[in-house]
Amino acid sequence: MEFIKSFIIPSKMKKYRYMSIFIALAIFIASVYILITPYKITMTNQKQELIDGNVMELLAFYELDQASFDYNPIKTSGFKIEDNELKTTKVDDGEFDYYLISYQNEAEEDIRVHFVFDPYNNVNKKVSTIKDDYYEEYELDDNASEEDKLQASTIATLTYIAKVTDNGLDVTGYFETLRSKTAEELQVLLDEVSRFDYFNISTSASVRDYLMVFNPTYLDYQIPLYDLEGEERPINQTSASILYSQDVTFDMTAYQNIDEFGNEITEIIMNIYIITIQGRYTINAILMVLLYPAMIILILWLFFRRNGNLKTFKEYYNIAAITSVVPTLVSFGLLWIFPEMISLYGILLSVFYIFVLYRINLTPQEV
């Protein structure tokens, strides 16, 4: 009982002021692990709810149900993500593989799901070829200015997009048209490019188009350019790239149909999403549990050290660590109910710590 009181009653806490500061640091570090546990478990357990709630707009892939779609070409191509790269048994023919699945969901929305497999990076190779042509046309080399290099890259990308739409494009003439524009004008044109444009996929507000591009080392994911009300979204908010990692192992030859394939890729992306937001939450917890208290301790030490009973920063830090035990346990319980309220810990710690310091420093005769 006395041991428990020493974490609650200021007069009992005072004895900890001389303990090793490494023990105090260990208490704060342990608090980080304790406080992130409710959120990590909650998010992992809510994975199906996140999918059903269309977080990341993955329902289009999860609800794929096309018995008529021939999955065999994907299966026999030996596509497999392992060791952080996309592998295939296919020979490089200089092109990419494209597949389209169209269906109507339960809400009677028209859905089109596009899959592209580019294991040999042929899209980027074609853009690079156009860039090389641009360098040759305007006698540029590796010694060109950074401004010229950036212009060349932008023009090569825009030219590739235009050529995908119009195979008979006068490339040299198009170079000239783009070269007449300012850097700002070129950037505006580039900002209007979506992943759909790279594959000449036309979109509209009446159809929900989704695109997934399997590149050699990363996955491009493009959601519809229009929201459910038909309003156009900012293009930079409609796509993301996901690097393959040890968390991503995906053997596409293991599935018998596009339904199984869609379910698995949904699970993989949602797992990555959960790992990502858990990582962000952990960073916030570190800031709240390690850095925020350090700032409060420093301020209160500077304010109280001359007249208080505690004198050194070590004493203030040690008392703060002991004071944090109760806020950590209270926050741990509440975070199961409100998992995103990690800031609650900071509020509880600040209030309790100030109270403890007041009792120890300003009324030492009572402790």
N, C-alpha and C positions, 0 to 999 in steps of 0.2 A: 504493500500500500504506500509506503514512504517513497518507493521508487516511482510509482505513478504520480504521486503528488509533486515530485521534483520536475515534472514536465508541465505542471499547471500553476503551481503557487510560486510567485516571484522569490519569496524568501528561500525556497528550496532550490530554485534554479541557480542562485548566486554561486553555489559551490562549483558550478561547471565552468566558471570564467577562466580558470587556469588550465583547462584540459588542452590537449594537442589540437592545433588548428586543423590538422589533417583529419581528425575525427569529425570536427564541425563540417569540413568540406564533404566528407563521406556521407554525412547526414543529408546535406542538400542534394548530392548526387543520387542517393537512394530515393529521395523524394521525387526526383524526376521520373525514375522508373515506376514508382508507385502511382504517380498521377497520370501517366500516359496509358496505364493498363486499361482503365475503363473504356477510354475512347477506342483503343486498338481492338479490344474484344467486341465492343458494340458495333464498330464499322464492319468487322469481319462477319459478324452474325447477321448483319443487315444487307449482305451482298445481293440476295435475291430480291429484297425490297427495292434496292437501288436499281436493279435491272428492270423490274416491273414498273418503277417510277420513271423509266426512260432517262435516267441520269446518263450523261454522255451520248444520248440518243442512240442507244444500242438495240432497242427493241426491233428495229428493222432487220437486224441480223439474227436476233434471238428467235424471231417469229417466222423465219424462213421455213416454208413448207411447200416445196415444189417437187412432187413425185415425178413430174414430167422432165425436170432438168437433168441432163446427162452429166453426172459427176465424174464419170470415168476419165475424161481428158485431164482433169486436175489430179486425180488419183494416180494415173499412169505416168504423169510427169515427174513423180517422185519429189514433189515440193515438201521441204522439211526445214523448219527453223531450229537450228541447234548450233552450239558453240558461237552464238552471237551473229549468225549469218543465215541467209536463205540459201538452201542447197537444192539442187535439182539433178535429175538424171538426163534431162534434155540437153541436146547440143545447141550451142548458141547460133541462132539463125539471124541475129541482128534485130529482132523484133521483140515485142512483149506479148504475153497472152492476155486476152480480154474476155470476160464472161459477164453476161447480164441476166439477172433474174427479176422478173416483174410479177407483182401480185397485188391483191387488195387486202388490207388488214381488216380487223373486226370493226374499226370505225369507218370502214368503207373509203379509206384513203388509198389512192393509187401510189404504190411504192415501187421504186426501181433501185435495185442494189447492183452496183458495178464492182467487179473484182478485176484487178490488174496484177499480173505476176511479171516482174522484171528482174530476174535473178542475175542477169549480166549487165545491169545498169545501162541498158541501151537508150533509154530516153535521155539521160545525161550525156551519153556519148554523142548523140545526135546534136544536142545543144552545143557540145564542145566542138564538133565538126563545123557548125555554123560560125562559132566564135573564131576558129582557125581561119575560115574563109574571110571573115571580117578583118582579122589581123593582116592577112595577105593582101586584101583589097586596099587597105589604107597604110600598108607598110609599117605595121606596128610590131614590136617584139617585147621581150621580157624587160627591156629597159624603159618601156613606156611609162608615163606618169601614172600615179594611182587613179587620177581622175579619168584618164583615157582607158585604163583597165576596167574600171567600174562601168564606164559607158559601154565598152565592148561587151561585157557580161550581160548588162541589161538589154542591149540591142539584140544580142544572140538569143536570149530567152524570148523576147517579144517576137522576133522573127520566126523562131520555132513554132510558137503558138499560131502565128499567122499562116505558116506553111502547112500546119496540120489541118487547118480549115480549108486552105486553097493550095493544093499540091502543085499547081502551075504558077505559083507566086514568083514574080520577078524579084529575086532575092537582092540583087545589087540595087535595084530601084528602091526596094523597101529599106535597105540600109540608108540610102540617101534621105528618104523621108524621115526616118528616125533621127538621123544625125542633125537634122535641121531643128530639132527640138532641144529645149534646155534640159539640164539635169533634173530640175523639178518636174517638168512635164513628163519626162521619161519615168520618173518615180511614180507619178500619178497613174500612168498606164500600167506599170508593174503591179501597183497595189490593187488594181482591178482584176488581176489574174487569179483565178481559183484553180484548184487541182483538176477540176473538170476540164478546163481549157487545154490542159496538156494532152488530153485524149479525145478532143473534139466531141465532148458530151454536152449536148444542149439541155438546158434546164428551164423550168417554168414554175410559177407559183402553184399550179394545179397538180403537180406531181412531186412527190417527196423523193428526191434523188440522193443516194448515198454512195460513196466511193471509198474503196479500200485498196491501197496500192502496196504490194509487197516488194520492196526494194531489197538490194543485197544485204544491207545492214540496219535498215529501219523500215517502219511501217508508216505510210501516210494515210490519214483518216480524214475524210471530208464529209460534212453533214450538209443538209439542204441550205441553199442560199436564201431561202425565204422561210419565215416563221409560219406558224399555223394560221395566222391572220392574213397571210399573203404579203406581209411587209418584208422588204429586202433587208437582210442582215449585213452588218459590216463584214466584208470578206475575211478580214484578219481574225475574226472570231468564229469562223466556220471550219477551221481545219487544225490539225495537230500532227506532229511527227513523234513516233515512239521508237526509241532505240531498242534493238534486240539486246537482251541481257540474259544472265543466268536464270532470271525469273521467267523467261519466255522459252518454252520448248513446245514445238507444235509440229507434229508429224501428220501431214495432210493425207498421207496414204493409209492412215489408220481408220478413216471414216468411210462409210458406205454411201452417203448421200449428202446433199447440200444442207439438209436440216441439222445433221450432226456437226457438220463443219461450222455452221452459223452459231450453234450453241457453244461450241468450244472457243471460237474466236471472241465471242461475247464474254465468256468467263475469263479469258486471258486478259482482255483489255480492262475489264472491271477489276481484276486482281491488281493490275498495274496502277489503276486509278486509286484503289484503296491504299496500296503501298505508298503512293505519292502523297496523298492527303495525310496519311499517318506520319510520314516524314516531316511534312510541314507542321503538323501538330506537335511533333517532338521538338522541332526547332523553337516553336512558341513556348513550349514547356521549359526548355533550357533558358530562354530569355527571362521567363517569369520566375523561375525557381533559383537560378544561379546569378543572373545579372541584375534583375530588379532588386532583390534583397541587398546585394552588394552596394547599390546606389543608396538605398534607404539607410543602411548601416553607416556608410561614409558620412552622409548628411547629419545623422543623429550623433555620430561620434564627434564631429566637428562642433556641433551645437552644445553637447553636454559634457565634453571631456574635462573642461576646466573646473566646473562646479559639482560634477557628479561623483558618485561613489566608484564608478568604473572609469578607468583612465586610458587604457590602450585600445587600439583598433582590434587587437586579438580578443580582448575581453568582450567587446561589443559583438564581434563576429561569432564567438562561441555562444554567447547568450542568445543571439539570433537563431543559431542552429537548433538550440534546445527549444526555443520558443516556437520554431517551425513545426515541431512534431505534432502538436494538436491541430493547427490549421491543415497540415498534410492529411491527417486521418479524417478530419471533418470533410475536407474537399474530396478525398477519395470516395467517401460515401455518397456525396451529392453529385459527383461526376457520373455515377451510374445512371442518375436521373437526367442530369443536364450535361452530357458528355463534352460539349464544346465550350463550357464556361470555365476554362482554365484560369481566367483572370480572377475568379473567385478566390483562388489561393492567395493571390497577391493582396487582395483586400483584407482577408482574414489575418494574414501574417502582419500586415502593416498596423492594423488596429491593435492586435494582441501584443505586438512587439513594443509599440509606444506605451501601452499600459504597463508592461513588465518593466521597461526602462524607468518609467515614472516612479514605480514602487521601489525599484532598487536605488535609483540615483537621487531622487528628490525627497524621499522619506526613509532614509537609511535607518533611522531609529526604530522603524516599525518592521524592519526585515531582519 
